[in-house]
Amino acid sequence: MKHHQDDLHDQLTAIPLLSGLSRRQVTKLLSGCKQVEHGPGHEIAVEGQGALALHLVLDGEARVTVHGTEVRRLGPGDHFGELSLIDGKRRSATVVAEGRLKTLAVPHAVFQNLLADEPDVALGLLKVLCARLREAERV
């Protein structure tokens, strides 16, 4: 199932971290993304290993574990790897495909290039991260 560019735009901007991007900025980001098929049992992200991309689940399901314990399930519209997209640090969880899984991969380098080319994107990210920090402090 091929996802239409407008659908991908809407799904990317539904991710809080990317919600402030303009249509032009999302189109620029999408030009460097790729749709990836993962087979059953494939580890898309491995806890403690390097981070290559943010992934948006397009089709299928994935299991997320931390220290071997399942913490959640992901389905279409869910995403993972957003913090690593910013800082490039190691993954904090393992994500495994449950059956066939299709994701849209937003490579770290593509996102970093967008930040370098569009400094206002970084300002928007700071605002989102500050809001998340304030929310976390309220708990």
C-alpha positions as CSV (number, residue, x, y, z in Angstrom):
1,M,0.0,0.0,0.0
2,K,1.6,3.2,-1.2
3,H,0.9,6.2,1.0
4,H,0.0,9.5,-0.7
5,Q,2.2,12.5,-0.1
6,D,-0.7,14.5,1.5
7,D,-1.4,11.6,3.9
8,L,2.3,11.4,4.8
9,H,2.4,15.2,5.4
10,D,-0.6,14.9,7.7
11,Q,0.8,12.0,9.6
12,L,4.2,13.7,10.1
13,T,2.7,16.9,11.4
14,A,0.6,14.9,13.8
15,I,3.9,14.1,15.6
16,P,4.2,16.8,18.2
17,L,7.8,17.4,17.5
18,L,7.1,18.1,13.8
19,S,3.7,19.8,14.3
20,G,5.1,23.3,13.7
21,L,6.6,22.6,10.3
22,S,5.2,24.4,7.3
23,R,4.0,22.4,4.3
24,R,7.1,23.4,2.4
25,Q,9.3,22.2,5.3
26,V,7.5,18.9,5.5
27,T,7.8,18.4,1.7
28,K,11.5,19.1,2.0
29,L,11.8,16.6,4.9
30,L,9.8,14.0,2.9
31,S,12.1,14.3,0.0
32,G,14.8,12.6,2.1
33,C,12.5,10.0,3.7
34,K,11.9,6.4,2.6
35,Q,9.3,3.8,3.2
36,V,10.8,0.7,4.7
37,E,9.3,-2.8,4.9
38,H,10.3,-4.9,8.0
39,G,9.7,-8.6,8.2
40,P,8.2,-10.4,11.3
41,G,10.6,-10.3,14.3
42,H,12.9,-7.6,12.7
43,E,14.5,-5.3,15.3
44,I,14.0,-1.8,13.9
45,A,15.6,-0.1,16.9
46,V,17.8,-1.8,19.5
47,E,18.1,-0.4,23.1
48,G,21.6,1.0,23.7
49,Q,22.6,1.1,20.0
50,G,23.0,4.0,17.7
51,A,20.0,5.8,16.3
52,L,19.5,6.2,12.5
53,A,16.0,7.7,12.1
54,L,12.6,8.5,13.4
55,H,10.1,6.0,12.3
56,L,6.4,6.6,11.6
57,V,4.4,3.4,11.5
58,L,2.4,3.2,8.3
59,D,1.1,-0.4,8.4
60,G,1.4,-3.2,10.9
61,E,2.3,-3.4,14.5
62,A,5.5,-3.3,16.6
63,R,6.3,-4.2,20.2
64,V,8.4,-1.8,22.3
65,T,10.6,-3.2,25.1
66,V,12.8,-1.6,27.7
67,H,15.3,-3.9,29.5
68,G,13.4,-6.9,28.0
69,T,10.0,-5.8,29.4
70,E,7.2,-4.9,27.0
71,V,6.1,-1.3,27.6
72,R,3.8,-0.7,24.7
73,R,2.6,-1.6,21.2
74,L,2.7,0.6,18.2
75,G,0.3,0.7,15.2
76,P,-0.4,2.9,12.2
77,G,0.1,6.6,13.1
78,D,2.4,5.9,16.0
79,H,6.1,6.8,15.9
80,F,9.4,6.2,17.7
81,G,12.9,7.7,17.7
82,E,12.0,11.4,17.9
83,L,14.5,12.2,20.6
84,S,17.3,10.4,18.8
85,L,16.3,12.4,15.7
86,I,17.4,15.5,17.6
87,D,20.4,14.4,19.7
88,G,21.6,11.3,17.7
89,K,22.1,9.4,21.0
90,R,21.6,5.7,21.6
91,R,18.1,4.2,21.6
92,S,16.3,3.9,24.9
93,A,14.1,1.0,23.8
94,T,14.0,-1.9,21.4
95,V,11.3,-1.9,18.7
96,V,10.4,-5.3,17.0
97,A,8.1,-5.8,14.1
98,E,5.1,-8.0,15.0
99,G,4.3,-9.5,11.5
100,R,4.9,-7.4,8.4
101,L,5.5,-3.7,9.3
102,K,5.9,-0.7,7.1
103,T,7.4,2.5,8.4
104,L,8.4,5.9,7.0
105,A,12.0,6.5,8.0
106,V,13.1,10.1,8.6
107,P,16.9,9.9,8.7
108,H,18.8,11.8,11.3
109,A,21.0,13.4,8.7
110,V,18.0,14.6,6.6
111,F,16.5,16.2,9.8
112,Q,19.8,17.8,10.7
113,N,20.0,19.3,7.2
114,L,16.5,20.7,7.6
115,L,17.6,22.3,10.9
116,A,20.7,23.8,9.3
117,D,18.8,25.1,6.3
118,E,15.8,26.3,8.2
119,P,16.8,27.8,11.6
120,D,13.2,28.7,12.5
121,V,12.5,24.9,12.7
122,A,14.9,24.8,15.7
123,L,13.0,27.6,17.4
124,G,9.8,25.6,17.0
125,L,11.4,22.5,18.4
126,L,12.6,24.4,21.4
127,K,9.1,25.5,22.1
128,V,7.7,22.0,21.8
129,L,10.4,20.6,24.1
130,C,9.9,23.3,26.7
131,A,6.1,22.6,26.7
132,R,6.9,18.8,27.2
133,L,9.3,19.6,30.0
134,R,6.8,21.9,31.8
135,E,4.2,19.1,31.5
136,A,6.6,16.5,32.9
137,E,7.4,18.8,35.8
138,R,3.7,19.1,36.7
139,V,3.5,15.3,37.4
